[in-house]
């Protein structure tokens, strides 16, 4: 398998997103509790990256296996069929990265706490059964919500847990609930990403018997929901600053709401995977990248 093929099969270009998710947990830990990085945090970061690659390979494999022959998805869209990749080789790549992620995960648990088994099991379930099983998550109306919470909240939450565990700080339900509000802009952006993707893929999903949220609420309502979700995510930033849960530079993101809504106008008018969906991804990156980075900047200014 050529590197270019692996790059697309594992969707390596999406891996850096995990760094920004983890960065939010790390910056929040330092801002609220004055704790720094440690070795378990490094192990956790590597675990997430390896797991991310494994899941992407698995999802492409399962999408290829489950795709209907009624359209050209297998031959023209999926990298496995388009480049005639060996399914045996694809499975071996998946097993390699999944084994590596599992081993790192167990090392992390030994270094921190067995409580991490629970988010670990949840993460493995969401990652693997997103596209596998008799009723994969990507064929259900809860796919957007479950995946957004798993990625936008639980990934940075575990980073926070790993960093404060060696200290005397007690990890409580109240602490986790407050951090959920802090992570809500990321959760909403992950939700928007999947909602926009499924809106563009509605016709293809129907052929493949995937009944996502968009199938039930229809395209027009899905677009309105995405618009509301974008507005709420940007309006959260002034509230979080006022509450003292995030540093003041994050406030600048709230000022970018008019710019974001203008950028999204082409998508609001027409939902197309090739032409307007990338606009949603670029606009989403304002929050996904800007939020953790401005949070980090705020640490240096305090």
C-alpha positions in Angstrom: 0.0 0.0 0.0 1.4 3.4 -1.0 1.6 6.2 1.6 -0.9 8.3 -0.3 -3.4 5.4 -0.1 -2.7 4.9 3.6 -3.2 8.6 4.1 -6.7 8.5 2.7 -7.6 5.1 4.1 -6.7 6.1 7.7 -7.7 9.7 7.1 -4.5 10.8 8.7 -5.3 14.4 7.9 -8.0 14.3 10.5 -5.7 13.1 13.3 -4.5 16.6 14.4 -8.0 17.4 15.5 -7.5 15.1 18.4 -4.5 17.2 19.5 -6.7 20.3 19.9 -9.3 18.3 21.8 -6.7 17.0 24.2 -5.1 20.5 24.4 -8.4 21.9 25.8 -8.3 19.4 28.6 -4.6 20.2 29.3 -5.1 24.0 29.3 -8.2 23.8 31.5 -6.3 21.6 34.0 -3.6 24.3 34.2 -6.0 27.2 34.3 -8.3 25.9 37.0 -6.0 23.6 39.0 -2.4 24.7 38.2 -1.2 21.3 37.1 1.3 20.6 34.4 1.9 17.9 31.8 3.1 14.4 32.8 4.0 11.1 31.3 0.5 9.6 31.4 -0.7 12.6 29.4 1.8 11.7 26.7 0.8 8.1 26.7 -2.9 9.1 26.5 -2.2 11.4 23.5 -0.5 8.5 21.6 -3.3 6.2 22.5 -5.9 8.5 21.1 -3.9 9.1 17.9 -3.4 5.3 17.3 -7.0 4.6 18.1 -8.1 7.3 15.7 -6.2 5.8 12.8 -7.5 2.3 13.6 -11.1 3.5 13.7 -10.8 5.4 10.4 -9.4 2.3 8.7 -12.1 0.1 10.2 -14.9 2.6 9.2 -13.7 2.7 5.6 -13.4 -1.1 5.6 -17.0 -1.6 6.9 -18.4 1.1 4.7 -17.0 -0.7 1.7 -18.3 -4.1 2.9 -21.8 -2.8 3.7 -22.2 -0.5 0.7 -25.1 -1.3 -1.6 -24.4 -2.2 -5.2 -27.1 0.2 -6.4 -24.7 3.1 -6.7 -21.0 3.6 -7.4 -19.8 4.2 -3.8 -17.7 1.0 -3.8 -16.0 1.7 -7.1 -15.7 5.5 -7.2 -15.9 6.9 -3.6 -14.4 4.4 -1.1 -10.5 4.3 -1.3 -10.6 0.4 -1.0 -12.6 -0.2 -4.1 -11.3 2.8 -6.1 -7.7 1.8 -5.7 -8.4 -2.0 -5.5 -6.8 -2.4 -2.1 -6.4 -5.8 -0.6 -9.0 -6.4 2.2 -6.4 -8.6 3.9 -3.9 -5.8 4.0 -6.5 -3.3 5.2 -7.4 -5.7 8.0 -3.8 -6.1 9.0 -3.3 -2.3 9.2 -6.4 -2.0 11.4 -5.3 -4.8 13.7 -1.8 -3.2 14.0 -3.1 0.2 15.1 -5.9 -1.2 17.3 -3.4 -3.5 19.1 -1.0 -0.6 19.6 -3.8 1.6 21.0 -5.0 -1.2 23.3 -1.5 -1.8 24.7 -1.0 1.9 25.3 -4.4 2.1 26.9 -3.5 -0.6 29.4 -0.2 1.1 30.2 -2.1 4.3 30.9 -4.6 2.5 33.2 -1.7 1.0 35.1 -0.1 4.4 35.5 -3.3 6.2 36.6 -6.5 4.4 37.6 -8.8 1.5 36.7 -11.6 4.0 36.4 -10.3 4.8 32.9 -11.6 1.4 31.8 -15.1 2.9 31.6 -14.4 5.7 29.2 -12.0 3.4 27.4 -14.7 0.8 26.8 -17.2 3.5 25.8 -14.7 4.9 23.3 -13.9 1.5 21.8 -17.7 0.9 21.5 -18.4 4.2 19.7 -15.4 3.9 17.5 -15.9 0.3 16.4 -19.7 0.1 16.3 -20.0 3.4 14.5 -19.9 1.4 11.2 -20.2 -2.2 12.4 -22.8 -4.6 13.8 -26.4 -5.3 12.8 -27.4 -1.6 13.6 -24.2 0.5 13.4 -24.3 3.9 15.0 -24.0 5.7 11.6 -27.3 4.3 10.6 -29.2 5.6 13.7 -30.6 9.0 14.6 -28.4 9.2 17.7 -25.1 9.0 15.7 -24.4 12.7 15.7 -25.1 13.2 19.4 -23.2 10.1 20.7 -20.2 10.7 18.5 -20.0 14.4 19.3 -20.1 13.7 23.0 -17.5 11.0 22.7 -15.1 13.1 20.8 -15.8 16.7 21.9 -16.3 15.9 25.6 -14.9 12.5 26.7 -11.5 12.9 24.9 -10.6 16.2 26.6 -12.3 15.0 29.9 -9.9 12.0 30.1 -7.0 14.3 29.4 -8.1 16.5 32.3 -8.5 13.4 34.5 -5.1 12.0 33.6 -3.5 15.4 34.5 -5.1 15.9 37.9 -5.1 12.3 39.1 -1.5 12.5 40.5 -2.4 15.7 42.5 -4.6 16.0 45.6 -7.5 17.4 43.6 -10.6 15.2 43.8 -12.3 14.4 40.5 -16.0 14.9 41.2 -19.3 14.8 39.3 -19.5 18.6 39.7 -16.1 19.1 38.2 -17.1 16.9 35.2 -20.4 18.7 34.8 -18.6 22.1 34.7 -16.1 20.8 32.2 -19.0 19.6 30.0 -20.2 23.2 29.7 -16.6 24.3 28.9 -16.5 21.6 26.2 -19.9 22.3 24.8 -18.7 24.5 21.9 -16.5 21.6 20.7 -19.4 19.1 21.2 -21.7 21.3 19.1 -19.1 21.7 16.4 -18.5 17.9 16.2 -22.3 17.5 16.0 -22.5 20.1 13.2 -19.8 18.2 11.3 -21.7 15.0 11.3 -25.0 16.7 10.8 -23.7 18.5 7.7 -22.1 15.3 6.4 -25.2 13.3 6.8 -27.3 16.1 5.2 -25.1 16.0 2.1 -25.1 12.2 2.0 -28.9 11.7 2.6 -29.7 10.2 -0.8 -26.7 7.8 -0.5 -27.5 6.9 3.1 -31.1 6.0 2.2 -29.8 3.6 -0.5 -27.5 2.1 2.2 -30.4 1.9 4.7 -28.8 4.4 7.0 -31.6 6.3 8.8 -29.7 9.2 10.5 -31.2 12.2 12.2 -31.4 14.0 8.9 -33.6 11.2 7.5 -36.2 11.8 10.3 -36.2 15.6 10.4 -35.5 16.2 6.7 -32.9 18.4 5.1 -34.6 21.8 5.7 -34.8 21.2 9.5 -31.3 19.8 9.6 -29.9 23.0 8.0 -31.9 25.1 10.6 -30.6 22.9 13.4 -27.0 23.4 12.2 -27.5 27.2 12.0 -28.9 27.3 15.6 -26.1 25.0 16.8 -23.4 27.3 15.3 -25.0 30.4 16.9 -25.2 28.8 20.3 -21.6 27.6 20.2 -20.3 31.1 19.5 -22.5 32.7 22.1 -21.2 30.3 24.8 -17.8 32.0 24.8 -18.8 35.3 26.5 -20.7 33.3 29.1 -17.7 31.1 29.8 -15.5 34.1 30.2 -18.0 35.8 32.6 -18.2 32.7 34.7 -14.4 32.7 35.0 -14.1 29.1 33.6 -12.0 30.2 30.6 -9.4 33.0 30.1 -10.5 36.3 28.5 -8.8 35.8 25.1 -11.5 33.2 24.3 -13.9 36.1 24.2 -12.6 37.0 20.7 -14.2 33.9 19.3 -17.7 35.2 20.2 -17.0 38.2 18.0 -16.5 36.0 14.9 -20.1 34.8 14.8 -21.1 37.2 12.0 -18.1 36.2 10.0 -18.9 32.5 10.5 -22.6 32.9 9.5 -21.5 34.7 6.3 -19.1 31.9 5.4 -21.8 29.3 5.9 -24.3 31.0 3.5 -23.4 28.8 0.5 -24.0 25.7 2.6 -27.3 27.1 3.8 -28.4 27.5 0.2 -27.1 24.2 -1.1 -25.9 21.1 0.7 -23.3 19.4 -1.5 -20.5 17.1 -0.3 -17.9 18.4 -2.8 -18.6 22.1 -2.9 -20.3 23.4 0.3 -19.5 20.7 2.9 -15.8 21.8 3.0 -17.1 25.2 3.9 -18.7 23.8 7.0 -15.4 22.0 8.0 -13.4 25.2 7.5 -15.9 27.3 9.5 -16.0 24.6 12.2 -12.2 24.8 12.5 -12.5 28.4 13.8 -13.8 26.9 17.0 -12.1 23.5 17.0 -8.6 25.1 16.5 -9.2 28.6 17.8 -10.7 27.7 21.1 -7.9 25.6 22.5 -5.3 27.9 21.0 -6.8 31.1 22.6 -7.2 29.2 25.8 -3.5 28.4 25.7 -2.7 32.0 24.9 -4.7 33.0 27.9 -2.4 30.9 30.1 0.6 32.9 29.0 -1.2 36.2 29.6 -2.3 35.4 33.2 
